[in-house]
Amino acid sequence: MTEQLRPDQGRMDYLDGNVLAGPMRDVFAVDLTTATGRCASCGQTSPMAGLRVYSNAPGVVARCPACEEVMLRLVRTPTSAWLDLRGSTFVQIPMPAEPAMMPGPTAM
Amino acid sequence: MGIVSPGFQGRRRPSGPNLPPGQYLTEDWPVLSAGPTPRVPLTDWEFVITTESGSEVRWSWDEMWALPNETPTVDIHCVTHWSKLGTNWQGVSLDTLLDGVDTTADYALVHSYGGYTTNLPLHDLRDGRAWVVHRYDGADLPAEHGGPARLLVPHLYFWKSAKWVRGIRLGLTDEPGFWETAGYHDYGDPWREQRYQGD
């Protein structure tokens, strides 16, 4: 993980997108069916495994089991995957504790 | 077959000269759906065209089918690669519905019972190329195929022919719909194989 420095200024308050590679790889390497998600429409939190999935379609559509609104859409094209989570306010994914790797607030 | 792989795996037959690139012929009629099938009582059904100024034109079920009906026979092409030739429909032309609607809009966003949306240029709904249909092969359109009424725009991929159609919002700007915001092509011409964004 690297912090970028601008030549004319001191430290920036953000990191470049390369640092996403590790966490994202970790996230999508886990079994997402053990995750939980909160419906942006009705607010119910549900296990991802409990969503109602419609896959006989141009993409995969997962709906809230309570209100049937769309929580997740995933379209696979020949060259990319489109993941749309606008219907979920969060997705909580069980992860093993790795204290040394956990970013968090630092004393200034 | 992975769950995220688009492409309905029906019985495939060799492509023919009437088929757009990448399509195969099916005699079946695959049912694709992104959600539960809405059940709309005909007494509650309505079709609404909303213009860019917010004015609305509404038709009840009985008012809609009292309009002059047409019986188009058309080929349909699904983005999941199946095509079905010579399908027979009955419905009302969008030319009839748009006649008298005061608009300078360039775009249309079609919306359905159940929440589905799809967008297309308003021009593509005119000139005898689009219908609201309620009958297929001489029978009422089954709910799983979009009944009581669906849009029919056969010159574009079939996801533009919204099932359970409820209305059309006309606008001055293009507003991508359900699949168009998730990687599918904004226009969707099967003869140019415009399946995905960038095609």
Interface residues (C-beta under 8 A of the other chain):
Chain A: V53 Y54 S55 N56 A57 P58 G59 V60 V61 R63 E68 E69 V70 R73 L74 V75 R76 T77 P78 S80 A81 W82 D84
Chain B: G2 I3 V4 S5 P6 F8 P30 V31 L32 S33 A34 G35 P36 V79 T80 G115 W159 W179 T181 A182 G183 Y184 R195 Y196 Q197
